[in-house]
């Protein structure tokens, strides 16, 4: 009996290795799969189905590899340990996110993508098809606005030059009006216009953009401060979800009780603009406009006599409460999820103002602007 046991005791590391393998396999088989990682603020890969076609083209193994990485037992612990090790080495970057001064986190945008010119062309074609005024507002990134807080040596893309390229391309269209939000945010040094831990601008930053947009569109600038303000503490956003390091200062989200008659979402209708359920979760910014729906409709009925169709990314979600003060009805389109006919939306809102509201990174990277085309049928 001892002769059988002794060889194993001579190689304890082999025993430990196989024991870990068995435990990990048991963990994969027995544990409940996670749909969503709050720490990383994203959905995780579920166990893929085995099909002959997936085995034949190799997609099963590719998907299974992602699944094993994302559903590994104790994943959050491993993710946290990696972030701490990165911090311990003195590095200022983890998973593409760099830590600057005052606990600000930054995403590196180092070059212009081919998608930028494709997206500008899509906006030009949209303007040619639509015989009414179109307003285009592109927000800067935190990297540009907070350049003084960047870690030493971090490259910065000249966003103003890129914005000038967009303006130049659209200048030949008399019905297109480009609103300079870089100018709107300048002169507010010392104010927190963007979150430390997230890529979005703050409610304050969106407020300065609102003033510029309202002026360009001939709207009265109203003071949102007349409504009750709420503060949500303990917010750690999309940049923190990648960085996951230590020594980060939490953000505070501010929102106002701007009254509406209804907010019609795809799956339900509510009667306010902020989802307070999100306060208790990780994705607190997702509380604005209840997140991103393909098509949402806000009814305020203030007797303003004006309606709006806004094509947007998530930057606009905390801007819309400002615009609600000026419009009776706002139709909100997110092209990433929209599968309908833009022509139908515009025909239904033939007298509405039209605003394209995006952030610079979205215009540079996104591949859904082709949906701006009108589909006749």
Secondary structure, DSSP 8 states (H G I E B T S, - for coil): -HHHHHHHHTTHHHHHHHHHHHHHHHHHHHS---SEETTTTEE--------HHHHHHSHHHHHHHHHHHHS-TTHHHHHHHHHHHHHHTT-SEETTEEE-GGG-EEE---S--HHHHHHHHHHHHHHHH--S-EEEEEE--HHHHTGGGS-TT-----HHHHHHHHHHHHTT-TTEEEEEHHHHHTT-TTS--B-SSSSSB-HHHHHHHHHHHHHHTT-----GGGS-EEEEEEE--HHHHHH--SS---EEEEEE----SEEE-SS-EESSSB-GGGGGSS-GGGGBTTS--SEEEEE---S---EEEEEE-GGGGGTHHHHTTT-SEEEEE-TTT--S-HHHHHHHTTTSEEEEEEEHHHHHH---GGGGS----
